[in-house]
Amino acid sequence: MLRIAVPNKGSLSEPAAEMLREAGYRQRRDARELVLPDPDNDVEFFFLRPRDIAVYVGEGTVDVGITGRDLMLDSGSTAVEHLALGFARSTFRFAAPAGRLTTVEQVAGHRVATSYPVLVREHLRARGIEPAGVVRLDGAVETAIRLGVADVIADVVETGTTLRAAGLEVFGDPLLRSEAVLVRREGATEPEGLDVLTRRLQGVLTARQYVLMDYDVPLALVDRAVAITPGLESPTVSPLHNREWAAVRAMVRRDETNRVMDALYDVGARAILVTSIHACRL
């Protein structure tokens, strides 16, 4: 039975549960449940703190887990990324009082406050930068400079509004672009059932990224139309009752749907329909 660690709470919890439901796995109805067997799929779920998941996986207590790339790297465990899951994306940046620092190299000799000390130390060490110290703080770190415990902060940055309100600005390249990931233990034999879980999650990712597009097009224009919708391997082209027309079905990237529909209409396609994909295997 494959043992899977999933986030018990926080921003990763609900998206992870939704993805697993879409992949056909049972999920808990009561947030107080900490262990959930799913015998139909031969898996067992353990609901843990997101920050602890990589440690449990790395130590071999559970086979795989869903956590953030940032949390995995900051754990210092032997867990490694197996599959990126495409949600909970974030960017980690350095920030300092406006106008004070402009490059990451200037962090040398300064105190850095962060909730991710291992990640920050490893990033700076890899670039040969020696800070005066890395101060670990839980929660928001924007006030660390004003309160005198740091000269620089390293934190998740989305719009930068919160930092600007604190008189700070980001500088240098991002430390990390993070997202939710499926992690496994480095160097371990692949546990039984991981291939099925991986295929299912990849199927969910594909279903979220693509739609099915159906349309009718005159036979003389089929080649031009399928050039717009080549599909993954090749589109399906079927005859219609009116033998001068054909029906075409192809997978199209969801974010390109309207542009593709416009292009098809301009070519001469009609009855263009778009259908969501709930599950797939490629």
N, C-alpha and C positions, 0 to 999 in steps of 0.2 A: 504493500500500500504506500503510495506516494504521500509524503508529509509536506504540507505547504504552509508556510508562515505568511499571514496577511496582516495589514495594519489594523489595529484595534480601534483607533480613533485618529482624528486629524484630517488634513486635507487629502491624504492618500486613501483614506478608508472607503468612502462611498464610491469614488471612481473605480477602485480596485474591485469592490464587490459587484458593481455593475458590469465590468468587463468579464468577470468570472461567471456571472449569470448568463451573459450573452454567449459565453463559451460552453454553456450547458451544465455548469456545476451548481450544486446546491449551495445556498448562502443562508446565513443565520437570520432569524426574524427578531431575536431578542439580543440587544447589545450586551447583555450580561453573559452570554455564552462565550466561553473562551476556547472551547474545543468543539469542533463540528465534524463528525464523520459523514462521508458521502459514499456509502458502500456501492451504489450503482455505478459510480465512476472510479471506484477503487482508490480514493484519495481521502485524506484527513486534513482538516484545516485547523491551524492554531492562530488565535488572534492575540497579537503581541504589540508592544510599543514599537512604532516605526523605527526608532533609533536603535532598538535592540535586535531587529530581524537579521541584519547582516552578521551579527555576532552568533546568533543561534545557528544560522546556516554555516558559517565558517567553522564552527566547532563541531558540526556534524550532528547536532541535536535534531534538526529538521533537514529535509532534502533540498528544498528550494524556498524562496520567499519573494515577496513583492515589497520593495522599499524605494526610496529615492536614491539616485546615483550619488548625490551629495552625502546622504547618510551612510551609504555603503563605503565611500572613500574615507569618510571621517571615522568610521568604526575601527579602522586599523586591523580588521579581521582578514581571513583568507578567502572571504566571499568575493566572487568576480561576477561581472555582468554577463548574463546569458542572452537576454532579449530586451530591447528598448520597447516600452509600452505606449509611448505617445501621449501621455497625459501628465498633469502636474509639472509642466515645464517652468523652469526658472533660470535666472542668470545671476551668478555671483560676481560682485565687483568690489574693488577697493574704493573707499571714499574718505575724504579729508575736508577740512575747512576750505571754502572756496578760494581758489587761487594759490593754495599752499604747495600742493604736489601735482605733478603732471605725468610722471612715469612710475611704473612699478619698482624700478631700480631705486627710486628715492625713498622707498619704504625702509631701506637699510638704516639701522640705528633708531628706528621709531618703534613705539609700542603699538601693537595691533590688537584690537578687541574684536571678538567674533564668537559665534555659537558653534563654530566648526574648527577648532584649533588644529586637529590633525591634518585636515584638508589644507588649511592655510600654511602650516609649517612645511608640508610636503611640496606645495606649490612654490614657496619661496626657496626652499632648499634646492629644488630642481633648477632654479634660475640663479643659484649662487648668491642669494640675497640673505643677509643676516639681520633680522630685526632686533630691537632692544628687548623684546619679549612679546609673547602671544598670550593675551588675557582671555580666558574663557568666561563668557557670560551666557546665561540662559535667557531666552526671550529677546526683546528689542535691544539693539546695541547703539541706537542713534545718539543717546545721551552720554555715551561713554567718554567722548572727548570733552564735552562741556563739564562733566563731573570729575575730570582730571585723571581717569584711570587709563587713558590711551591717547595716542596722537592720530591714529588711523583706525578705521573700522573695515571689516570685510563682511558683507552681508548680501542677502537676496535683494535684487533691485528689479522692480517691474517698471513703473513709470518714473521713479525718482522723486515723486512729489514729497514723500515723507522725509527724504534726505534734504531736499531743498528747504523744507520748513525748519529743519534743524541747522541750517546754514552750511550744509555739506554738499559736495559735488563729487561725482565718480571720476576716476582717472585710470589710465592704463587699459590694457586688454582684460577681458573677463577672466576670472580664475577658472570658471567652470560654467558650462551650460548643462543644467540638470533636468531630469525627468524621471518618472517612475520606471523602474527596471525590474525584470525578473533576475534574481541572483542565485548562483549555485556555488558549491565549495570548489575552490581551485584545485586542480589535479586529481579530483575524485572520479571514480568510475561513474558514468552517467546512471542515475537511479532509474529503475524500471518505472515507466509511466511518464517520464519527462518528455519523451518524444511526442506523446499524445497531447500533453498539456501545451507544448510549444506550438504544434500544428493548430490547435484550437485557438490559442491566443493570436497567432498569425492570421487565422481566418477572421477573427473579430477585427483586427487592425485593417485588413483588406476590405472587409464589409463596410467599415467606417470611412474608408478613403475613396471607395468606388461606388457607382450606381450602375444599373442596367439601363441601357438606352435602346429603345425599339423605334423603328421608323420604316415608312414605305418610301420607295424611290423608283423612278423609271429605270428599266434595265440598262438603257443607254448611259445612265449616270451612276451606276453602281460603283465602278472603279473610282470615280471622283469622291463618292460618299464614303467608301470604306477607307480611303486615304485619310479622311478626317477622323474616323473611328476605327483604328486598326485593332482594337481590343488588346488582350494580353498575348494570345497566340495568333488568333485570327477571328474575325467576326463570323457569326452565323448568317448565311444568306439563304432564304427560302422563297419558293415561288408563291405567287398569289393567284386567286381565281382569275383576275385580269392578268393575262400572261405577259403583258407589257410592263408589269411592275414586279418588284421583289420586296420582301420584308427582310430587314436587317436587324440583328441584335448584337450588341457589343458592350463590354465593360468600359466605362469612362470615368476618369477621376472626378470626384464629387465637386471639387473646387473649380472645375472647368466646364461644368454642366451647361450653363447658359451661353457661354461663348461657343461651345460645340453645337448647341441647338441652333443658334443664329447662323453658323457656317453651313450646317446641313440645309436649313431652310433656303439660304441663298443658292445652294447648289440645285435645289429642286425637290428635296425630301419633304414629305408631308406626314401627318399623323405621328409626330414625334412625341414619344412617351418616355418618362423617366420613372424607374422603380427602385426603391431602396433595397439593399442586400442585407439580409439579417444574419446570414452565415455562409461560409464558403470554405473550400479546400482547394488549394492551387497545387 
